[in-house]
Amino acid sequence: MANFLIAGLGNIGEEYAFTRHNMGFMILDAWAKASNVVFESGRYGSTATVSFKGHKFTLLKPSTYMNLSGKAVRYWMTELKLPLENLMVISDDLNLPFGTLRLRKGGSAGGHNGLTNINEMLGTQDYARIRAGIGNDFGRGHQVDFVLGKLSEGELADMASISERAIEGVKTWACAGIDRAMNSVNTRPKKDEQA
């Protein structure tokens, strides 16, 4: 049985619930709910454990706030004695349209503070990540307001299918490898799936 750490990025606290920056939290919440498991508070974050096809996934929602996400990820990687290739990070992304998912083997932080801190703390950017698009529908100088703004009712309604696709991507990555997972996640959803 292989173990994996799935870190969904976000900010703790009621005021940040359902904000665009909390896509990682929302996707992990959906996975925990679908698996009938609950998150328990621990060091640097809340964790829940789910199993699938003989694999064990530790879902992590860091409690360090976004800019120090790497502290939580590094701690749990060490605690679980996991190699880098068993880490998946899920974050929001301004550069992708809302509802678009991108799975990558690694890469730069792209201006995302959570990923920047993880790269610094791990000393590498070579780890798998899923970026969930939030769009960039904001005026000049309003990026922070947009990122920390709440999802619209329509966007919240779409979160179920977005979360499902992300979760399936993580499962495929763990069971069949990252290339196959990238092929399934990085295709645009069909129009009828979006409806």
C-alpha positions as CSV (number, residue, x, y, z in Angstrom):
1,M,0.0,0.0,0.0
2,A,1.4,3.3,-1.1
3,N,0.9,6.5,1.0
4,F,0.3,9.9,-0.5
5,L,0.0,13.4,0.9
6,I,-2.6,15.6,-0.9
7,A,-2.3,19.2,0.3
8,G,-5.1,21.5,-0.6
9,L,-4.2,25.2,-0.2
10,G,-6.4,27.8,1.4
11,N,-6.8,30.1,4.4
12,I,-8.4,29.0,7.7
13,G,-11.3,31.0,9.3
14,E,-14.9,31.7,8.5
15,E,-14.1,34.9,6.7
16,Y,-12.2,32.9,4.0
17,A,-14.7,30.1,3.5
18,F,-15.8,29.8,-0.1
19,T,-13.3,32.4,-1.4
20,R,-11.5,31.8,-4.6
21,H,-8.2,31.4,-2.8
22,N,-9.6,28.4,-1.0
23,M,-10.1,26.1,-4.0
24,G,-7.7,23.6,-2.5
25,F,-9.7,23.4,0.7
26,M,-13.0,23.1,-1.1
27,I,-11.8,20.2,-3.2
28,L,-10.5,18.3,-0.2
29,D,-13.7,19.0,1.7
30,A,-15.7,17.5,-1.1
31,W,-13.4,14.4,-1.1
32,A,-13.7,13.9,2.6
33,K,-17.5,14.3,2.5
34,A,-17.8,11.8,-0.4
35,S,-15.6,9.4,1.6
36,N,-17.5,9.9,4.9
37,V,-14.4,11.0,6.8
38,V,-13.9,14.1,8.9
39,F,-10.9,16.4,9.3
40,E,-9.1,16.4,12.6
41,S,-6.9,19.2,13.8
42,G,-3.2,18.5,14.1
43,R,0.1,20.1,13.9
44,Y,0.2,22.9,11.2
45,G,-3.2,21.7,9.8
46,S,-6.2,19.5,9.6
47,T,-5.9,16.1,8.1
48,A,-8.3,13.3,7.0
49,T,-7.4,9.9,5.6
50,V,-9.1,8.2,2.7
51,S,-8.2,4.9,0.9
52,F,-8.6,3.9,-2.7
53,K,-7.5,0.7,-4.4
54,G,-5.0,-0.1,-1.8
55,H,-3.6,3.4,-1.6
56,K,-3.8,5.7,1.4
57,F,-4.3,9.4,1.0
58,T,-3.7,11.9,3.8
59,L,-5.6,15.0,2.9
60,L,-4.0,18.1,4.4
61,K,-5.5,21.6,4.9
62,P,-2.7,23.7,6.3
63,S,-3.6,26.0,9.2
64,T,-0.6,28.2,8.6
65,Y,-2.4,30.6,6.2
66,M,-1.5,30.6,2.6
67,N,1.8,32.3,2.7
68,L,3.3,29.7,5.0
69,S,1.8,26.6,3.4
70,G,5.3,25.1,2.9
71,K,5.8,24.8,6.7
72,A,2.8,22.4,6.9
73,V,3.6,20.5,3.8
74,R,7.2,19.9,4.9
75,Y,6.2,18.9,8.4
76,W,3.6,16.3,7.1
77,M,6.0,15.0,4.4
78,T,8.5,14.3,7.2
79,E,5.9,13.0,9.6
80,L,4.6,10.5,7.0
81,K,8.1,9.7,5.7
82,L,7.0,10.3,2.2
83,P,9.2,10.8,-0.9
84,L,8.6,13.9,-3.0
85,E,6.9,11.9,-5.8
86,N,4.1,11.0,-3.4
87,L,3.1,14.7,-2.9
88,M,0.3,16.4,-4.7
89,V,-0.6,20.1,-4.1
90,I,-4.0,21.6,-5.1
91,S,-4.2,25.4,-5.5
92,D,-6.2,28.1,-7.2
93,D,-4.9,29.8,-10.3
94,L,-5.6,33.3,-11.7
95,N,-4.2,32.4,-15.1
96,L,-6.8,29.8,-15.9
97,P,-10.5,30.3,-16.6
98,F,-12.9,29.2,-13.8
99,G,-13.5,25.5,-14.0
100,T,-10.3,24.7,-15.9
101,L,-7.9,22.2,-14.2
102,R,-4.3,21.8,-15.0
103,L,-2.2,18.9,-13.6
104,R,1.6,19.3,-13.9
105,K,4.7,17.4,-12.8
106,G,6.2,20.6,-11.4
107,G,7.1,24.1,-12.4
108,S,7.2,27.6,-11.1
109,A,4.9,29.1,-8.5
110,G,3.4,31.5,-11.1
111,G,3.1,34.2,-8.5
112,H,1.1,32.1,-6.1
113,N,2.3,32.7,-2.6
114,G,1.4,29.3,-1.2
115,L,3.3,27.5,-4.0
116,T,6.2,29.9,-3.6
117,N,6.5,29.0,0.1
118,I,6.3,25.3,-0.6
119,N,9.0,25.6,-3.3
120,E,11.2,27.4,-0.7
121,M,10.5,25.0,2.1
122,L,11.0,21.9,0.1
123,G,14.0,23.3,-1.9
124,T,12.4,22.2,-5.2
125,Q,9.5,22.8,-7.5
126,D,9.5,19.3,-8.8
127,Y,6.3,18.0,-7.2
128,A,2.9,17.2,-8.7
129,R,0.2,19.9,-8.5
130,I,-3.3,20.5,-9.7
131,R,-4.1,24.2,-10.4
132,A,-7.8,25.0,-10.3
133,G,-8.7,28.1,-12.4
134,I,-10.5,31.0,-10.8
135,G,-10.3,33.4,-13.8
136,N,-9.0,36.9,-13.6
137,D,-12.1,39.1,-13.9
138,F,-10.9,42.1,-11.9
139,G,-9.8,45.6,-12.5
140,R,-6.2,46.9,-12.1
141,G,-5.1,46.9,-8.5
142,H,-8.0,44.7,-7.4
143,Q,-6.3,41.3,-7.5
144,V,-6.3,40.7,-3.8
145,D,-10.0,41.6,-3.5
146,F,-10.8,39.2,-6.3
147,V,-8.7,36.3,-4.9
148,L,-10.1,36.7,-1.4
149,G,-13.7,37.3,-2.7
150,K,-16.4,34.7,-2.4
151,L,-17.4,32.5,-5.3
152,S,-20.7,33.4,-7.0
153,E,-23.7,31.1,-6.6
154,G,-23.2,29.8,-10.1
155,E,-19.5,29.0,-9.4
156,L,-20.4,27.3,-6.1
157,A,-22.8,25.1,-8.0
158,D,-20.0,24.1,-10.4
159,M,-17.7,23.2,-7.5
160,A,-19.1,19.6,-7.3
161,S,-18.1,18.7,-10.8
162,I,-14.8,20.6,-10.5
163,S,-14.0,18.8,-7.3
164,E,-15.0,15.4,-8.8
165,R,-12.6,15.9,-11.8
166,A,-9.7,17.0,-9.5
167,I,-10.3,14.0,-7.2
168,E,-10.4,11.6,-10.1
169,G,-7.2,13.1,-11.4
170,V,-5.4,12.5,-8.0
171,K,-6.6,8.9,-8.0
172,T,-5.4,8.3,-11.6
173,W,-2.1,9.9,-10.7
174,A,-1.6,7.6,-7.7
175,C,-2.8,4.4,-9.5
176,A,-1.7,4.9,-13.1
177,G,1.0,7.6,-13.1
178,I,1.2,11.3,-13.8
179,D,1.2,11.1,-17.6
180,R,-2.2,9.3,-17.7
181,A,-3.5,11.6,-15.1
182,M,-2.4,14.7,-17.1
183,N,-4.2,13.3,-20.1
184,S,-7.5,12.9,-18.3
185,V,-7.4,16.1,-16.2
186,N,-6.0,18.5,-18.8
187,T,-8.7,18.0,-21.4
188,R,-11.4,20.5,-21.5
189,P,-14.7,19.3,-20.0
190,K,-17.3,18.5,-22.7
191,K,-20.1,21.1,-23.0
192,D,-22.7,18.7,-21.6
193,E,-20.6,18.2,-18.5
194,Q,-20.4,21.9,-18.0
195,A,-24.1,22.4,-18.2
